[in-house]
Structure formats: structure tokens, C-alpha cells
Amino acid sequence: MIKIPGFLGCGISSGIKRNGKKDLGLIFSTVTAKVAGVFTTNVVKAAPVILGIERVKGGRCQAIIVNSGNANACTGKKGLEDAISTARHVANKLGIDESLVIPSSTGVIGVPLPMVKIKNAIPELISKLSEDGLLDTTKAIMTTDKFPKFASAQMKVDGKFGTISAIGKGAGMIAPQMATMLCFILTDINLDLKAQKLALKNAVNNSFNRIIVDGDTSTNDTVLMLSNGVLENKPIKDGDKNFRKFERILTQLTTEIAEMVVRDGEGATKVVKIIVKGTRTEKDAENIARTIGSSLLVKTALYGEDPNWGRVLAAAGRAGVKFDPLKVDLYYRNYKVVRNGIEILDESKVNHILKQPNFPITLDLKSGKSGFFVIASDITMDYLKLNAQYRT
């Protein structure tokens, strides 16, 4: 059960999806909330992303209307008009200003929104809002997801316990900056808006921006964080004793959602943390980690449970970072397979590790003190089948 004081949710089927599954969700704060957001870096942005970027600048939000099954991306002027119209229709029915409603969409690109279906469904959506409805909202935003994704935690502030919860979706088109996903973070804790923006930015950088399934970046990626302050605590500001604690909990929650996204990576069987350390700069480590995590040869080896460590080093070598191949060590979990660039592999021990669904790979360049990690999945036949038939 997902409950956050002062927030209501609902998810229904409006007919966008042919299979009759839930496809329209609503999140509503009983009072106006502060909002911060992070959006896709893709030059091609969906209409709701364009509108969301503008509305987040106002720093206030009270409702999020989100549909699945249709991305409302590459739909031109009409797409933006439809996003505005959807938000306006929700605002009118809720009796709030339309600037306080942010739309979001996920699904097939290039298809206009079925506006008649959406508008006809909004009265039902609003009538079914409830404290227990956020799980249905989570189900309504799923596309190729196998399971709903949510995480929650509590934090003591001014002698009272506040709640921080996150719901999300995502399984394919996953590449950093951000992953192809939607995530909505809700809290009753009162935050200074500047602190909220900073906490969200840092949490996203350390979670969603570190996951890779297939290397593609979506047109619709959106992370929104609403804080309605109904806990009535003194606003948490950057530098306060509670700020780092809040940021740490927020990062834990976004990391949970991020790892769920990778685990659900459209047929994925492995979730692998790729750690690169011993580099001169963090950027060097990041470039290498992202290159390894995106390598199709590495991913297919992971799927085949093949200890083909040469693919890892080969990927590292094309990352645009200079290093001495005769100094590197490579580990699968805590088992060293390469020392100073030379194999010391016992395949029977590594095979046991590779059969596990979750394990780290660590590459130590022994050239400095910096490091970075990403979380990546393998690539399977199921991924190919699902995406080959996505529209059909």
C-alpha cells in the first residue's frame, strides 16, 4: 500500500490501450505543493515534457495527469495543444488553476492523443481519487513493464515522521541522462524549494543517470518531485542538519526505482553494477563505465553467462580514456580474473558468479584515486522480440 499524507491517486482504463489495461493516472495534492523536475536531454522532446519544463519553473503544482500507451511525441503543434487541453480539463474538474497541472505521457511515438477518450475518462478518474489509489496510478503508467515500481520511506523531522514515496515506470529505451522512464516523488515534508531542487538533482545523478539497458534515450523522460508540507515542519534548507539526511533517503528511494527499471529491462536476466576505479578523474571513470555498460558484446556475454572478460577490456579501451592495459585488474564480484592485464581465470568459479541474477564487475586501472559506477542489464532474445513487435 502506498499512502502519503495529503496526496490522492487513481488509475483507470480510458481506452488508450487496446488490451483494456489501466492507461490513465492522476496524482492530486490536497494543497498546493512545491515542485521540482528533471527531464529528458533528448533534443526531440514530447509535448508534455515541453509543457512540464515551463510549468515547473513556477515552482508550484497540485496535480499530475499521466497516460500510458501514447507518448504524445513528434505530434507537432497539435500535440502541445492536446497536452495543454488535457491539463486544462483536469484543472477545471478539480477546481484549480491550470498552471498547477502538469501532464505526462509514455508509449508509442508519433500518434496523436485520443482526446475524446481522455476527456471522457477524466470525471471518472477524479471521482475515484483516494488515499489508497496511488498503486493504481503506478499500474496506469506501465507500458512494457512487468511489474509496478514503487518505494517508500519515513524520516523524522521536528519530532514528527514524514513520508517520502516514489512511483515509477520504465523497462526499455534506458540510457543515462536519464533513463527512459517516468518517476513521481511525493512527500508531506516541508522543503525549501531551492533545497528540493538540489536534492532531486543529486538523487537523479546518482541513480537514474547511472542505469543502462539498451543505450537509447527517450523523448518523454520525466522525474517530478512534489512536497506539500502538510507535516508542518520548519522548511528544510540546504545546509540544515536534516538536508543531507533527506537527500540520502531520497537517493536510496530513486536508486531502488532505478534498479527495478534495470531488473525489468525488457527480458533482462542480469543486473550488473559496473564499477570503474583507479582513474585520474571521475569523468574518465564515467566514460569507461558507460562504454562497458552500453557494449552489446558485454551484454550478450552476460546473457550467455560467458566469462569473456576480453569484451570488458576492449570496451574500456575504446572509451576515449588513456590508460596502461598492463596495469589493470578485473574482478567478477570479489574474484579476480585479470591481474596486470593478464588472465588468471578459473572458469568454474566465475561461472558460478555469472549464473547469479545480480553481481558487480570491477575494473581497477590503478592510475589514480577516482571512480564511477553504472548499473546495466544484459540483452536477451526477449528484448529483440518485444521491440521488433512493439507497434504490431
C-alpha positions in Angstrom: 0.0 0.0 0.0 1.3 3.5 -0.9 0.0 6.3 1.3 1.4 9.8 1.6 -0.4 12.3 3.8 -2.1 15.0 1.6 -1.9 13.0 -1.6 -4.6 11.1 -3.5 -4.3 8.9 -6.5 -6.2 7.0 -9.1 -5.6 4.9 -12.2 -8.2 3.7 -14.7 -8.6 2.4 -18.3 -9.7 5.1 -20.7 -9.3 3.0 -23.8 -5.9 4.3 -25.0 -4.6 0.7 -24.7 -6.3 -1.9 -26.9 -5.9 -4.5 -24.2 -8.1 -2.7 -21.7 -5.4 -2.3 -19.1 -5.1 0.8 -17.0 -3.7 3.7 -19.0 -4.7 7.0 -17.3 -3.5 8.0 -13.9 -3.9 11.1 -11.7 -1.9 12.3 -8.7 -3.5 15.1 -6.6 -2.3 17.0 -3.7 -5.0 18.3 -1.4 -2.9 21.5 -1.0 -0.6 23.3 -3.5 2.8 21.6 -3.5 6.3 22.8 -4.3 7.6 21.1 -7.4 11.0 20.3 -8.9 11.6 18.4 -12.1 14.3 16.7 -14.2 13.5 15.9 -17.9 14.9 14.1 -20.9 18.1 15.6 -22.5 16.9 14.3 -25.9 16.6 17.2 -28.4 13.3 15.6 -29.5 11.0 16.3 -26.6 7.5 15.1 -26.2 4.7 17.7 -25.9 4.1 17.1 -22.2 7.8 17.4 -21.5 7.9 20.8 -23.2 4.9 22.0 -21.2 6.2 20.4 -18.0 9.5 22.2 -18.3 7.7 25.5 -18.4 5.3 24.8 -15.6 8.0 23.5 -13.2 9.6 26.9 -13.5 6.7 28.3 -11.5 7.7 26.1 -8.6 4.1 25.0 -7.8 2.0 22.0 -8.7 -1.1 20.4 -7.4 -1.9 17.6 -9.9 -0.1 15.3 -12.4 -2.2 13.7 -15.2 -0.3 10.9 -16.9 -1.3 8.5 -19.6 0.4 5.4 -21.0 0.1 3.8 -24.4 0.7 7.1 -26.2 3.9 9.3 -25.9 2.3 12.4 -27.5 5.8 12.9 -29.0 6.6 14.1 -32.6 3.0 15.2 -32.8 3.7 18.9 -33.7 1.7 21.9 -32.6 -1.4 19.7 -32.2 0.4 17.6 -29.6 1.3 20.6 -27.5 -2.3 21.8 -27.8 -3.6 18.4 -26.6 -1.2 18.4 -23.6 -2.4 21.9 -22.6 -6.1 20.9 -23.2 -5.7 17.7 -21.1 -4.2 19.7 -18.2 -6.9 22.4 -18.5 -9.7 19.8 -18.5 -8.3 18.3 -15.3 -7.8 21.7 -13.7 -11.4 22.7 -14.4 -12.8 19.5 -13.0 -10.6 19.8 -9.9 -11.4 23.5 -9.5 -7.7 24.6 -9.5 -5.6 26.8 -11.8 -4.5 25.1 -14.9 -0.9 26.2 -14.3 -0.9 23.8 -11.3 -1.5 20.7 -13.5 1.5 19.0 -15.2 0.7 16.4 -17.9 3.0 13.4 -18.7 2.8 10.6 -21.3 4.6 7.4 -22.2 4.1 5.0 -25.1 4.2 5.0 -28.9 5.8 8.0 -30.6 4.1 9.9 -33.4 0.5 9.1 -32.7 -1.9 11.9 -31.7 -3.6 11.6 -28.3 -7.1 10.2 -28.4 -8.5 13.3 -26.7 -12.2 12.3 -26.7 -11.3 9.1 -24.7 -9.1 11.0 -22.3 -11.6 13.9 -21.7 -14.5 11.4 -21.3 -12.5 9.5 -18.7 -11.3 12.4 -16.5 -14.6 12.7 -14.5 -14.3 9.0 -13.5 -10.6 9.5 -12.8 -11.3 12.4 -10.4 -14.3 10.7 -8.7 -12.1 7.7 -7.8 -9.3 9.6 -6.2 -8.4 8.1 -2.9 -5.6 7.8 -0.3 -5.2 4.2 -1.4 -5.2 5.0 -5.2 -1.6 5.6 -5.9 -0.9 1.9 -6.6 -3.5 2.1 -9.3 -1.7 5.2 -10.6 1.5 3.2 -10.7 -0.2 0.5 -12.7 -1.7 3.0 -15.1 1.7 4.4 -16.2 3.1 1.0 -17.1 4.0 0.1 -20.8 6.3 -2.9 -21.3 6.9 -3.0 -17.5 6.3 -6.5 -16.0 5.5 -5.1 -12.5 4.7 -1.8 -10.9 7.6 0.1 -9.3 7.3 2.0 -6.0 9.4 2.6 -2.9 8.7 4.5 0.3 10.5 5.6 3.5 9.9 7.7 6.5 12.1 10.4 8.1 11.8 12.1 11.5 11.6 15.9 11.3 10.9 18.2 14.2 9.8 15.2 16.3 7.3 14.0 13.6 7.6 11.3 11.0 7.3 12.4 7.4 6.9 10.2 4.3 8.8 10.1 1.1 7.5 7.9 -1.6 8.3 7.3 -5.3 6.4 5.6 -8.1 7.9 4.9 -11.5 7.8 3.1 -14.8 10.5 2.0 -17.2 11.9 -1.1 -18.9 13.2 -0.2 -22.3 14.9 2.8 -24.1 17.1 3.0 -21.0 20.2 5.1 -21.2 21.7 7.7 -18.8 20.7 11.4 -18.8 18.1 10.0 -17.9 16.7 6.5 -18.3 13.6 6.1 -20.3 11.2 6.4 -17.5 8.7 8.3 -15.5 9.1 8.8 -11.8 6.9 10.8 -9.4 8.2 11.5 -5.9 5.8 12.7 -3.3 6.4 13.9 0.3 4.5 15.6 3.0 7.7 17.1 4.4 8.1 20.8 4.0 11.2 21.7 1.9 12.7 25.0 0.8 12.3 24.9 -3.0 16.0 25.6 -3.6 16.9 22.7 -1.3 14.2 20.5 -3.0 15.7 21.2 -6.5 19.2 20.4 -5.2 18.2 17.2 -3.5 16.4 16.0 -6.6 19.2 16.8 -9.0 21.8 15.0 -6.8 19.5 12.0 -6.3 18.8 11.7 -10.1 22.5 12.0 -10.9 23.4 9.2 -8.5 20.5 6.8 -9.6 18.5 7.3 -12.8 21.5 8.8 -14.6 23.6 5.7 -13.9 21.4 2.9 -15.4 21.7 1.4 -18.9 19.6 -1.2 -20.6 19.9 -0.5 -24.3 21.6 2.8 -24.8 18.6 4.7 -26.2 17.3 7.9 -24.6 13.6 8.6 -24.7 11.6 11.7 -25.7 9.5 11.6 -22.6 11.7 11.0 -19.5 10.3 12.9 -16.6 11.0 12.9 -12.9 8.8 15.2 -10.8 9.0 15.8 -7.0 6.1 17.3 -5.1 6.4 18.4 -1.5 3.1 19.6 0.0 4.4 20.4 3.5 1.3 19.0 5.4 3.7 17.7 8.0 4.0 21.3 9.0 7.7 21.1 9.9 10.1 24.0 9.6 11.1 24.1 5.9 14.3 22.1 5.3 17.0 24.2 3.7 20.3 23.3 2.1 22.9 23.2 5.0 20.3 22.3 7.6 21.1 19.1 9.7 18.1 17.4 8.1 19.0 18.2 4.5 21.7 15.6 4.0 19.6 13.0 5.7 16.6 13.8 3.4 18.9 13.7 0.3 20.3 10.4 1.4 16.9 8.8 1.8 15.7 10.4 -1.5 18.7 8.9 -3.3 18.0 5.5 -1.7 14.5 5.6 -3.0 15.4 6.7 -6.5 18.1 4.0 -6.6 15.5 1.4 -5.6 13.3 2.5 -8.5 16.3 2.7 -10.9 17.4 -0.9 -10.0 13.8 -2.1 -10.6 13.9 -0.5 -14.0 17.1 -2.4 -14.9 15.8 -5.6 -13.5 12.6 -5.2 -15.6 14.7 -4.3 -18.7 12.5 -5.9 -21.3 13.7 -9.5 -21.0 16.7 -8.8 -18.8 18.1 -11.7 -16.7 21.1 -9.9 -15.1 21.5 -6.6 -13.2 25.2 -5.8 -13.1 26.9 -3.0 -11.2 29.9 -2.0 -13.3 32.5 -0.2 -11.1 35.5 1.5 -12.6 38.1 2.8 -10.2 41.7 3.9 -10.0 41.3 6.6 -12.7 42.9 10.0 -12.8 39.5 11.8 -12.9 35.9 10.8 -12.2 35.0 11.7 -15.8 37.5 9.2 -17.1 35.9 6.5 -14.9 32.4 7.6 -16.0 33.3 7.3 -19.7 34.7 3.9 -19.3 31.8 2.6 -17.1 29.2 3.9 -19.5 31.1 2.4 -22.5 31.2 -1.0 -20.9 27.6 -0.8 -19.7 26.4 0.0 -23.2 28.5 -2.6 -25.1 26.3 -5.1 -26.9 29.2 -7.6 -26.8 29.5 -7.3 -23.0 25.7 -7.5 -22.6 25.4 -10.6 -24.7 28.2 -12.3 -22.8 26.4 -11.5 -19.6 23.2 -13.1 -21.0 25.2 -16.2 -22.1 26.8 -16.4 -18.7 30.1 -16.4 -20.6 33.2 -15.2 -18.7 34.5 -13.4 -21.8 36.4 -10.7 -19.9 38.2 -9.6 -23.1 35.0 -7.8 -24.1 35.1 -5.7 -20.9 38.6 -4.6 -21.5 38.0 -4.0 -25.2 35.1 -1.7 -24.4 37.2 0.1 -21.8 39.8 0.6 -24.4 37.5 2.5 -26.8 36.1 4.8 -24.2 38.5 7.6 -25.2 40.5 7.4 -22.0 44.2 6.7 -21.9 45.4 4.0 -19.5 48.0 1.3 -19.3 46.4 -2.1 -20.2 49.3 -3.9 -18.4 48.3 -2.3 -15.1 44.6 -3.2 -15.0 42.9 -5.7 -12.7 39.4 -7.0 -13.3 37.0 -8.7 -10.8 33.7 -10.5 -11.2 32.2 -10.0 -7.8 35.3 -10.4 -5.5 37.0 -12.9 -7.7 40.0 -11.5 -9.7 40.1 -12.8 -13.3 42.8 -10.4 -14.6 45.9 -9.2 -12.9 48.0 -6.5 -14.5 46.3 -7.1 -17.9 46.9 -10.9 -17.8 44.2 -13.6 -17.3 44.3 -15.6 -14.0 40.8 -17.0 -14.6 39.4 -20.1 -13.0 36.2 -20.5 -15.2 34.5 -22.8 -12.7 34.5 -20.1 -10.0 33.4 -17.3 -12.4 30.7 -19.5 -13.9 29.0 -19.7 -10.5 29.1 -15.9 -10.3 27.7 -15.4 -13.8 24.7 -17.6 -13.1 23.6 -15.2 -10.3 21.0 -12.5 -11.3 22.9 -9.7 -9.5 26.7 -9.2 -9.2 29.3 -6.4 -9.7 32.1 -6.2 -12.2 35.1 -4.1 -11.1 37.8 -2.7 -13.3 40.7 -1.2 -11.5 43.0 0.9 -13.7 45.5 1.6 -10.8 46.2 5.1 -12.3 44.6 7.4 -9.8 42.0 7.7 -7.0 38.8 8.5 -8.9 35.9 6.1 -9.7 32.4 5.8 -11.1 29.7 3.2 -11.5 26.7 2.4 -13.7 24.1 -0.3 -13.3 23.4 -2.3 -16.5 21.4 -5.2 -17.7 22.1 -7.9 -20.3 20.4 -8.1 -23.7 18.2 -11.1 -24.4 16.2 -12.6 -27.2 13.1 -11.4 -25.4 14.3 -7.8 -25.8 14.6 -8.3 -29.5 11.2 -9.9 -29.9 9.4 -7.3 -27.8 10.9 -4.3 -29.5 10.6 -5.8 -33.0 6.8 -6.2 -32.4 6.2 -3.1 -30.3 3.8 -1.4 -32.6 2.4 -4.6 -34.1 
